[in-house]
Amino acid sequence: MARKTYASTVMLYNDVPMEIVSDLLGHSSIKITQEYYGKVVQKRLSEEMGRIAKKCINTDSIKNEIKIQRQS
């Protein structure tokens, strides 16, 4: 398995902390890991925020629907 695939797909996309990834890859500093793989973390963060926002919207819609049904 390629080093970049291992770090990004296998580890970072499965919630392994950046510090651990850095240690496993043998980087002398976490800054090196962040420079190469920070985009992966940012993409993951964006995806998670979108997922949370979607759940919040769905929750608000359900609450509004229940409120309307109770008023009927």
N, CA, C and O atoms as CSV, one atom per row, in Angstrom:
chain,resi,resn,atom,element,x,y,z
A,1,MET,N,N,0.856,-1.165,0.000
A,1,MET,CA,C,0.000,0.000,0.000
A,1,MET,C,C,0.907,1.235,0.000
A,1,MET,O,O,1.909,1.279,0.715
A,2,ALA,N,N,0.558,2.199,-0.781
A,2,ALA,CA,C,1.345,3.423,-0.879
A,2,ALA,C,C,1.274,4.227,0.424
A,2,ALA,O,O,0.257,4.228,1.117
A,3,ARG,N,N,2.354,4.891,0.728
A,3,ARG,CA,C,2.474,5.657,1.970
A,3,ARG,C,C,1.370,6.706,2.110
A,3,ARG,O,O,0.756,6.831,3.169
A,4,LYS,N,N,1.122,7.460,1.032
A,4,LYS,CA,C,0.114,8.530,1.090
A,4,LYS,C,C,-1.289,7.940,1.267
A,4,LYS,O,O,-2.104,8.485,2.012
A,5,THR,N,N,-1.564,6.846,0.591
A,5,THR,CA,C,-2.869,6.191,0.732
A,5,THR,C,C,-3.058,5.686,2.157
A,5,THR,O,O,-4.129,5.832,2.746
A,6,TYR,N,N,-2.018,5.101,2.690
A,6,TYR,CA,C,-2.075,4.596,4.064
A,6,TYR,C,C,-2.383,5.724,5.040
A,6,TYR,O,O,-3.246,5.586,5.908
A,7,ALA,N,N,-1.676,6.839,4.896
A,7,ALA,CA,C,-1.858,7.964,5.817
A,7,ALA,C,C,-3.223,8.608,5.647
A,7,ALA,O,O,-3.913,8.881,6.629
A,8,SER,N,N,-3.607,8.849,4.418
A,8,SER,CA,C,-4.848,9.597,4.204
A,8,SER,C,C,-6.083,8.725,4.297
A,8,SER,O,O,-6.933,8.942,5.160
A,9,THR,N,N,-6.191,7.752,3.428
A,9,THR,CA,C,-7.409,6.953,3.357
A,9,THR,C,C,-7.593,6.046,4.558
A,9,THR,O,O,-8.661,6.020,5.170
A,10,VAL,N,N,-6.560,5.310,4.887
A,10,VAL,CA,C,-6.699,4.314,5.942
A,10,VAL,C,C,-6.742,4.964,7.322
A,10,VAL,O,O,-7.613,4.644,8.131
A,11,MET,N,N,-5.823,5.859,7.592
A,11,MET,CA,C,-5.711,6.373,8.956
A,11,MET,C,C,-6.539,7.630,9.201
A,11,MET,O,O,-7.406,7.628,10.075
A,12,LEU,N,N,-6.296,8.691,8.457
A,12,LEU,CA,C,-6.974,9.953,8.745
A,12,LEU,C,C,-8.479,9.873,8.495
A,12,LEU,O,O,-9.259,10.487,9.223
A,13,TYR,N,N,-8.889,9.128,7.482
A,13,TYR,CA,C,-10.326,8.985,7.229
A,13,TYR,C,C,-11.006,8.048,8.218
A,13,TYR,O,O,-12.230,7.920,8.226
A,14,ASN,N,N,-10.205,7.398,9.048
A,14,ASN,CA,C,-10.769,6.540,10.088
A,14,ASN,C,C,-10.484,7.100,11.474
A,14,ASN,O,O,-10.384,6.361,12.454
A,15,ASP,N,N,-10.358,8.409,11.533
A,15,ASP,CA,C,-10.275,9.160,12.792
A,15,ASP,C,C,-9.031,8.886,13.631
A,15,ASP,O,O,-9.055,9.081,14.846
A,16,VAL,N,N,-7.948,8.439,13.003
A,16,VAL,CA,C,-6.685,8.308,13.724
A,16,VAL,C,C,-6.113,9.717,13.869
A,16,VAL,O,O,-5.974,10.426,12.873
A,17,PRO,N,N,-5.783,10.132,15.080
A,17,PRO,CA,C,-5.274,11.494,15.285
A,17,PRO,C,C,-3.995,11.771,14.484
A,17,PRO,O,O,-3.172,10.882,14.267
A,18,MET,N,N,-3.854,13.017,14.058
A,18,MET,CA,C,-2.710,13.447,13.265
A,18,MET,C,C,-1.380,13.126,13.971
A,18,MET,O,O,-0.396,12.778,13.319
A,19,GLU,N,N,-1.360,13.244,15.287
A,19,GLU,CA,C,-0.136,12.975,16.037
A,19,GLU,C,C,0.316,11.523,15.865
A,19,GLU,O,O,1.507,11.245,15.717
A,20,ILE,N,N,-0.645,10.609,15.887
A,20,ILE,CA,C,-0.340,9.180,15.735
A,20,ILE,C,C,0.131,8.903,14.311
A,20,ILE,O,O,1.095,8.166,14.103
A,21,VAL,N,N,-0.551,9.497,13.331
A,21,VAL,CA,C,-0.150,9.322,11.933
A,21,VAL,C,C,1.288,9.795,11.766
A,21,VAL,O,O,2.100,9.128,11.125
A,22,SER,N,N,1.594,10.943,12.345
A,22,SER,CA,C,2.940,11.499,12.261
A,22,SER,C,C,3.977,10.536,12.834
A,22,SER,O,O,5.022,10.299,12.228
A,23,ASP,N,N,3.678,9.991,13.998
A,23,ASP,CA,C,4.595,9.034,14.627
A,23,ASP,C,C,4.766,7.777,13.775
A,23,ASP,O,O,5.887,7.309,13.580
A,24,LEU,N,N,3.675,7.237,13.275
A,24,LEU,CA,C,3.740,6.002,12.491
A,24,LEU,C,C,4.491,6.189,11.175
A,24,LEU,O,O,5.138,5.265,10.681
A,25,LEU,N,N,4.399,7.391,10.616
A,25,LEU,CA,C,5.110,7.663,9.368
A,25,LEU,C,C,6.569,8.028,9.606
A,25,LEU,O,O,7.349,8.132,8.658
A,26,GLY,N,N,6.941,8.224,10.872
A,26,GLY,CA,C,8.321,8.539,11.196
A,26,GLY,C,C,8.713,9.976,10.939
A,26,GLY,O,O,9.898,10.281,10.797
A,27,HIS,N,N,7.736,10.864,10.878
A,27,HIS,CA,C,8.052,12.280,10.672
A,27,HIS,C,C,8.718,12.844,11.923
A,27,HIS,O,O,8.354,12.493,13.045
A,28,SER,N,N,9.682,13.711,11.718
A,28,SER,CA,C,10.402,14.306,12.851
A,28,SER,C,C,9.563,15.364,13.560
A,28,SER,O,O,9.857,15.734,14.697
A,29,SER,N,N,8.536,15.845,12.900
A,29,SER,CA,C,7.676,16.885,13.475
A,29,SER,C,C,6.261,16.707,12.942
A,29,SER,O,O,6.063,16.278,11.806
A,30,ILE,N,N,5.292,17.037,13.766
A,30,ILE,CA,C,3.897,16.959,13.304
A,30,ILE,C,C,3.636,17.972,12.201
A,30,ILE,O,O,2.723,17.789,11.395
A,31,LYS,N,N,4.422,19.034,12.156
A,31,LYS,CA,C,4.244,20.046,11.103
A,31,LYS,C,C,4.452,19.455,9.716
A,31,LYS,O,O,3.784,19.849,8.760
A,32,ILE,N,N,5.371,18.520,9.611
A,32,ILE,CA,C,5.594,17.848,8.324
A,32,ILE,C,C,4.333,17.097,7.917
A,32,ILE,O,O,3.900,17.184,6.767
A,33,THR,N,N,3.753,16.375,8.834
A,33,THR,CA,C,2.531,15.616,8.568
A,33,THR,C,C,1.398,16.567,8.200
A,33,THR,O,O,0.649,16.306,7.258
A,34,GLN,N,N,1.271,17.650,8.926
A,34,GLN,CA,C,0.209,18.620,8.665
A,34,GLN,C,C,0.346,19.250,7.284
A,34,GLN,O,O,-0.653,19.491,6.607
A,35,GLU,N,N,1.590,19.518,6.863
A,35,GLU,CA,C,1.805,20.101,5.533
A,35,GLU,C,C,1.338,19.166,4.432
A,35,GLU,O,O,0.711,19.604,3.468
A,36,TYR,N,N,1.637,17.887,4.568
A,36,TYR,CA,C,1.286,16.918,3.527
A,36,TYR,C,C,-0.158,16.449,3.592
A,36,TYR,O,O,-0.790,16.231,2.559
A,37,TYR,N,N,-0.680,16.293,4.798
A,37,TYR,CA,C,-1.978,15.646,4.951
A,37,TYR,C,C,-3.062,16.540,5.548
A,37,TYR,O,O,-4.176,16.081,5.802
A,38,GLY,N,N,-2.744,17.800,5.771
A,38,GLY,CA,C,-3.715,18.728,6.344
A,38,GLY,C,C,-4.969,18.883,5.497
A,38,GLY,O,O,-6.064,19.080,6.026
A,39,LYS,N,N,-4.807,18.794,4.186
A,39,LYS,CA,C,-5.962,18.925,3.279
A,39,LYS,C,C,-6.956,17.794,3.505
A,39,LYS,O,O,-8.167,17.987,3.398
A,40,VAL,N,N,-6.439,16.625,3.814
A,40,VAL,CA,C,-7.313,15.478,4.084
A,40,VAL,C,C,-8.171,15.767,5.311
A,40,VAL,O,O,-9.374,15.504,5.319
A,41,VAL,N,N,-7.540,16.307,6.340
A,41,VAL,CA,C,-8.261,16.623,7.575
A,41,VAL,C,C,-9.295,17.711,7.312
A,41,VAL,O,O,-10.418,17.623,7.807
A,42,GLN,N,N,-8.936,18.732,6.544
A,42,GLN,CA,C,-9.880,19.804,6.236
A,42,GLN,C,C,-11.073,19.278,5.433
A,42,GLN,O,O,-12.213,19.672,5.678
A,43,LYS,N,N,-10.805,18.399,4.486
A,43,LYS,CA,C,-11.894,17.816,3.693
A,43,LYS,C,C,-12.818,17.006,4.593
A,43,LYS,O,O,-14.041,17.091,4.484
A,44,ARG,N,N,-12.229,16.233,5.466
A,44,ARG,CA,C,-13.015,15.419,6.410
A,44,ARG,C,C,-13.851,16.303,7.315
A,44,ARG,O,O,-15.015,16.003,7.579
A,45,LEU,N,N,-13.265,17.386,7.790
A,45,LEU,CA,C,-13.978,18.330,8.646
A,45,LEU,C,C,-15.176,18.924,7.908
A,45,LEU,O,O,-16.271,19.017,8.461
A,46,SER,N,N,-14.962,19.322,6.666
A,46,SER,CA,C,-16.062,19.868,5.863
A,46,SER,C,C,-17.178,18.854,5.673
A,46,SER,O,O,-18.358,19.191,5.770
A,47,GLU,N,N,-16.798,17.608,5.402
A,47,GLU,CA,C,-17.802,16.554,5.215
A,47,GLU,C,C,-18.609,16.332,6.491
A,47,GLU,O,O,-19.831,16.191,6.446
A,48,GLU,N,N,-17.920,16.304,7.620
A,48,GLU,CA,C,-18.602,16.083,8.900
A,48,GLU,C,C,-19.529,17.249,9.246
A,48,GLU,O,O,-20.633,17.038,9.748
A,49,MET,N,N,-19.087,18.460,8.982
A,49,MET,CA,C,-19.930,19.629,9.261
A,49,MET,C,C,-21.186,19.598,8.385
A,49,MET,O,O,-22.278,19.938,8.840
A,50,GLY,N,N,-21.023,19.192,7.142
A,50,GLY,CA,C,-22.177,19.051,6.256
A,50,GLY,C,C,-23.150,18.000,6.759
A,50,GLY,O,O,-24.367,18.183,6.704
A,51,ARG,N,N,-22.598,16.896,7.249
A,51,ARG,CA,C,-23.442,15.820,7.785
A,51,ARG,C,C,-24.206,16.297,9.015
A,51,ARG,O,O,-25.394,16.011,9.161
A,52,ILE,N,N,-23.534,17.012,9.885
A,52,ILE,CA,C,-24.174,17.535,11.099
A,52,ILE,C,C,-25.240,18.561,10.741
A,52,ILE,O,O,-26.335,18.550,11.303
A,53,ALA,N,N,-24.920,19.440,9.810
A,53,ALA,CA,C,-25.893,20.444,9.384
A,53,ALA,C,C,-27.141,19.781,8.811
A,53,ALA,O,O,-28.261,20.217,9.075
A,54,LYS,N,N,-26.939,18.728,8.027
A,54,LYS,CA,C,-28.068,18.006,7.436
A,54,LYS,C,C,-28.942,17.401,8.530
A,54,LYS,O,O,-30.169,17.457,8.451
A,55,LYS,N,N,-28.313,16.824,9.548
A,55,LYS,CA,C,-29.077,16.256,10.655
A,55,LYS,C,C,-29.852,17.333,11.399
A,55,LYS,O,O,-30.997,17.116,11.796
A,56,CYS,N,N,-29.236,18.484,11.587
A,56,CYS,CA,C,-29.914,19.586,12.288
A,56,CYS,C,C,-31.117,20.062,11.496
A,56,CYS,O,O,-32.181,20.315,12.062
A,57,ILE,N,N,-30.950,20.184,10.187
A,57,ILE,CA,C,-32.065,20.621,9.339
A,57,ILE,C,C,-33.187,19.601,9.402
A,57,ILE,O,O,-34.355,19.968,9.534
A,58,ASN,N,N,-32.841,18.321,9.308
A,58,ASN,CA,C,-33.853,17.263,9.379
A,58,ASN,C,C,-34.552,17.282,10.733
A,58,ASN,O,O,-35.767,17.094,10.798
A,59,THR,N,N,-33.816,17.503,11.805
A,59,THR,CA,C,-34.392,17.556,13.144
A,59,THR,C,C,-35.357,18.724,13.261
A,59,THR,O,O,-36.449,18.583,13.813
A,60,ASP,N,N,-34.951,19.884,12.738
A,60,ASP,CA,C,-35.823,21.057,12.778
A,60,ASP,C,C,-37.097,20.817,11.968
A,60,ASP,O,O,-38.184,21.219,12.382
A,61,SER,N,N,-36.964,20.165,10.822
A,61,SER,CA,C,-38.133,19.863,9.991
A,61,SER,C,C,-39.094,18.935,10.724
A,61,SER,O,O,-40.308,19.133,10.675
A,62,ILE,N,N,-38.562,17.938,11.393
A,62,ILE,CA,C,-39.400,16.995,12.137
A,62,ILE,C,C,-40.102,17.713,13.278
A,62,ILE,O,O,-41.293,17.504,13.509
A,63,LYS,N,N,-39.366,18.559,13.992
A,63,LYS,CA,C,-39.971,19.306,15.103
A,63,LYS,C,C,-41.103,20.200,14.599
A,63,LYS,O,O,-42.160,20.282,15.225
A,64,ASN,N,N,-40.882,20.861,13.480
A,64,ASN,CA,C,-41.931,21.730,12.912
A,64,ASN,C,C,-43.145,20.913,12.480
A,64,ASN,O,O,-44.283,21.344,12.668
A,65,GLU,N,N,-42.909,19.749,11.907
A,65,GLU,CA,C,-43.992,18.884,11.472
A,65,GLU,C,C,-44.818,18.413,12.670
A,65,GLU,O,O,-46.047,18.398,12.605
A,66,ILE,N,N,-44.162,18.034,13.746
A,66,ILE,CA,C,-44.866,17.596,14.964
A,66,ILE,C,C,-45.662,18.751,15.540
A,66,ILE,O,O,-46.800,18.565,15.973
A,67,LYS,N,N,-45.087,19.929,15.552
A,67,LYS,CA,C,-45.768,21.117,16.083
A,67,LYS,C,C,-47.043,21.401,15.274
A,67,LYS,O,O,-48.088,21.705,15.850
A,68,ILE,N,N,-46.958,21.304,13.967
A,68,ILE,CA,C,-48.116,21.540,13.092
A,68,ILE,C,C,-49.193,20.484,13.352
A,68,ILE,O,O,-50.379,20.810,13.408
A,69,GLN,N,N,-48.786,19.222,13.512
A,69,GLN,CA,C,-49.733,18.146,13.746
A,69,GLN,C,C,-50.449,18.341,15.083
A,69,GLN,O,O,-51.643,18.062,15.196
A,70,ARG,N,N,-49.730,18.814,16.083
A,70,ARG,CA,C,-50.349,19.045,17.398
A,70,ARG,C,C,-51.350,20.183,17.351
A,70,ARG,O,O,-52.333,20.179,18.092
A,71,GLN,N,N,-51.113,21.144,16.495
A,71,GLN,CA,C,-52.011,22.297,16.386
A,71,GLN,C,C,-53.293,21.940,15.632
A,71,GLN,O,O,-54.297,22.643,15.749
A,72,SER,N,N,-53.263,20.863,14.867
A,72,SER,CA,C,-54.426,20.482,14.056
A,72,SER,C,C,-55.492,19.821,14.889
A,72,SER,O,O,-56.537,19.439,14.363
